[in-house]
């Protein structure tokens, strides 16, 4: 998982200035993207759209993400809404941000590696990242 420029800035502010840019934020919002949002991206950069899609929430706690040493991963399955209309779309990245809707502040993003080609989302499909499949290494 990579941090965006904003995410990197939040870490530096917290570490070096004791400024918690996420103070009071108890949930993060996960988005699906058809391409890498990049370090300068926001939550809409490359974000997929389909009938039934919306960003989902993940608790900013041990029930949302587990940490072991310098590695973090999702502590539960992440499931988005079922696709109900339109052509197929493929999600290749997951974003983690501050906002449930709109442009929003993207903090980090990760390549979907299971399945290796990303999530092919057809009508009737509920896109899902299984427990532990969204990995973050801070080494």
N, C-alpha and C positions, 0 to 999 in steps of 0.2 A: 504494500500500500504506500502511496506517495502522498505527501502533504502538499496542499496548494500554497501559494505565496502567503495568503491570509492565514492559513493554518500554521505555517512556519513562524509568522509574525506573532501569533497568539502564544506559541510556545516560548519564544524569546521574551515577550512581555512578562509572561508568568515567571520564567526562570530568573531573569535578570532585573526586572522592575517590580516584582510582586504584584503585577496587575493581572487579575483573572478575567479575561475577556469572555469566559463562559460562566461567570458567576450567575447562579440562579437558573441556568439551563439544565433541566433534568432529563430531557429527551433529545435525541439526535434524530435526524430525518434522512432516510436512505432513499436514494434515487437510482434509476437504471439509465445507462447511457449507451448510445450506439458507437461511440468513439471516445477516446481519452479526452476528458475535460481539460487536461493540462494544468500546469501550475497557476496559470492566470485565469482559469475558468471559474464560473459561478455554478449554481445548481441547475441552471437551464442549459449550460453548454453541452451540446450533444445529447441532451436528455431525450429519451424516447417518449413517444405519445401513442396511445391506443385507447379505444373505448374500454373503460374499466380501470385504467391506470391511475394511480395516485402515489405520491411518496408515502413511505411507511415510517412509523416511529420505532425507535429502539431506545430502551432505557440507558441513561448514562450512569450505569452501575454494573455490578457483577452479574445481574440478571440479563443485561443487554450484551455485555462483552466480557470475556474472560481474559485475564492477564497471567502469563506464566513466564517469569524472567523478563526478557525483552521482546516477547511475542504476545500479540493480542489477537483474538478472533471472536466471531459472533457466538454468543452463548446459547442461541436458539435459532431455529430455522427462520429465515427472512422470507416472507411471502407477500407478493404484490397482488393487486386485483386481477381477476380472471379477464382475459381478452374476450370481448364479445362481438367485435365487428372489425372489418377492414382486413388488409393484407398482412402477411407475416412481417415481423420485425425481429431483429436480433440485438440483444443487449450484450455488450462485451465488457462493460465497466459498471461498478457500483460506486456511487458517491455517498459521502457522509457530510451532512451540512446542518445548519442551524434552523432552517425554515421549512415548514410543511408545504408551503406553496410560494409561487412567485420566483423572482430572480434568486434570492437567497444567498447566503454565505456558504460556499463549499469549503470544507476544511480538509478533506482528504478523499482519495479515490483509489480503487483497486481494480486490477484486471480480473475478470472472471476466469478462473482456471478449471472449474468443474461444472459443466463440461468444458473441454479445452477450446472449443469453437465459440463459447458464449452460450447464452440462453436463446434458443429459437422460440419465439412466442407466436403461436398460431391461435386461431379462434378456439375457445374452450380451454386454453392452457392457463394455469396459474403459475407464473414465474416464481421460482424458489431457489434460494441459496441455502444449502443444508448447514446445520450446526457445524461450526468449526471450519467451514470452507472459505470464509472471508478472512484472510490472514494479513497481519500487520506486524512487521519486524522493525524495531527501533535499534538496530545494531550499528 
